[in-house]
Amino acid sequence: MNFSKLIYISLLLSLFSSFSNAITQTSIRYPQPGEVFTKHHSYPIELLKLALSYHSVPLTVEPSQYFMTQGRAIKQLSQSKGIDVMWTMTSKERESEVKPIRIPIYKGLIGWRLFLTTPEQLATRKQSQDLRALKKATLIQGHDWPDTNILRYNNFKVQTGPSYEGLFQVLSLNRAELFPRSIIEIWDELETHQHRNITLEPHTLLSYPTATYFFVAQENTA
C-alpha cells in the first residue's frame, strides 16, 4: 500500500470518527422560555425528551442561549439559526414558514379559553356571558398571537400589546375587560400574578378548534 492510499484511508477513518462523535453528541435546541414561562414549557420539554429517547442515537435537549419571543423563534427556526425545534399554536402563516409535526400535543385544549378579569369588572358582569355579550367586551391579546386573528375574524373586540407581562398590567389597571387564556395556562398564570388586581371569570368558556404542534425548519425532514 503506497503512502497516498494510507493518507486517504486515514482521512476517511477520521471523517467517520468525527461523524460518529457528532451523532452521539447531538443536542436538540429549543427556544429558551425565560423564567416567566418555565411552568408553561415544562410539559412540552419533557414530552420532547420522551419522544427523542426512542431514537437509536442518544440525543440531548437544551435551551437556546438567549430568550426568544414566539416571533423571533419562528424566524430563527425558519433559517435554522440557533434552534432546531419549537412548539407553538399553529396558523397558516406559521406553517408557511416552518414545518409542523401534526400531533396536537395538548389534544386541542389550547383552544379552550377561560377568562382573566379584575374584581371590579367581575362585579359588573352577569354570571353567564353569551357570545353577544362577549363580543361587546374588550379583550386583550398578544399582537402576534394566532388567537388575535381568530378572535377578530369572529368579530370580537381585541386590543393587543407587544409584551406578555404587559398584558397582565393592562388588565389589572382595567384598561381591558377580559384576557382569554387556555385552560392549560390560566391556573399557573393566576398563581404567578396573584399579587396583581386579577381574578378568574368563573362562569364562561370560549372554545375554538386549534392545536399546538412541534415545529422544525421546512427542510428538516430528519
Residue pairs with C-beta under 8 A, 6 or more apart in sequence:
23 57
24 57
24 58
25 60
26 57
26 58
26 59
26 60
27 59
27 60
27 61
27 62
28 48
28 52
28 59
28 60
28 61
28 62
28 84
28 85
29 62
29 63
29 64
29 82
29 83
29 84
29 85
30 45
30 48
30 61
30 62
30 63
30 64
30 83
30 84
30 85
30 86
30 87
31 63
31 64
31 67
31 68
31 72
31 73
31 76
31 83
31 86
32 63
32 64
32 65
32 66
32 67
32 68
33 40
33 41
33 63
33 67
34 67
36 164
36 165
36 192
37 164
39 188
39 192
40 185
40 188
41 87
43 105
44 87
44 105
44 212
44 214
45 61
47 105
48 61
48 85
48 87
48 214
49 61
52 59
52 61
64 76
64 82
64 83
65 82
68 76
68 82
68 83
69 144
70 88
70 142
70 144
70 145
71 144
73 83
73 86
73 88
74 86
74 88
74 94
74 97
74 98
74 215
75 97
76 82
76 83
77 83
77 84
77 85
77 86
77 98
77 215
77 216
77 217
78 97
78 98
78 217
78 218
79 217
80 217
80 219
80 220
84 216
84 217
84 220
85 214
85 215
85 216
86 98
86 214
86 215
87 105
87 212
87 213
87 214
87 215
88 94
88 212
88 213
88 215
89 110
89 145
89 146
89 147
89 210
89 211
89 212
90 100
90 146
90 210
90 211
90 212
90 213
91 146
91 149
93 146
94 100
94 146
94 215
97 218
98 215
98 216
98 217
98 218
99 215
99 216
99 217
99 218
99 220
100 213
100 214
100 215
101 213
101 214
101 215
101 216
102 211
102 213
103 213
103 214
104 110
104 211
104 212
104 213
105 212
105 213
105 214
106 182
106 184
106 211
106 212
108 209
108 210
108 211
109 182
109 183
109 184
110 182
110 184
110 210
110 211
110 212
111 182
111 207
111 208
111 209
111 210
111 211
112 182
112 183
112 205
112 206
112 207
113 147
113 180
113 181
113 182
113 183
113 205
113 206
113 207
113 208
114 180
114 181
114 182
114 183
114 186
114 200
114 201
114 204
114 205
115 178
115 179
115 180
115 181
115 200
115 201
115 204
115 206
116 168
116 171
116 178
116 179
116 180
116 181
116 186
116 189
116 190
116 198
116 199
116 200
116 201
117 125
117 171
117 177
117 178
117 179
117 198
117 199
117 200
117 201
118 171
118 172
118 174
118 197
118 198
118 199
119 197
119 199
120 174
120 197
121 174
121 177
121 178
121 201
122 199
122 201
125 201
126 133
127 203
128 203
128 204
129 137
129 201
129 203
129 204
134 156
134 178
134 204
134 206
135 155
135 156
135 157
136 157
137 157
137 177
137 178
138 157
138 158
138 159
138 176
138 177
138 178
139 151
139 156
139 157
139 158
139 159
139 176
139 177
139 178
139 179
139 180
140 158
140 159
140 160
140 161
140 167
140 170
140 171
140 176
140 178
140 179
141 147
141 148
141 151
141 158
141 159
141 160
141 167
141 179
141 180
142 148
142 160
142 161
142 162
142 164
142 167
143 160
143 161
143 162
146 210
147 180
147 210
148 158
148 160
150 208
150 210
151 158
151 180
152 158
154 208
159 170
159 176
161 167
161 170
167 179
168 179
168 189
168 193
168 196
168 198
169 196
170 176
171 179
171 198
172 193
172 196
172 197
172 198
173 197
174 197
178 201
179 198
180 206
181 189
183 205
186 200
190 198
190 199
190 200
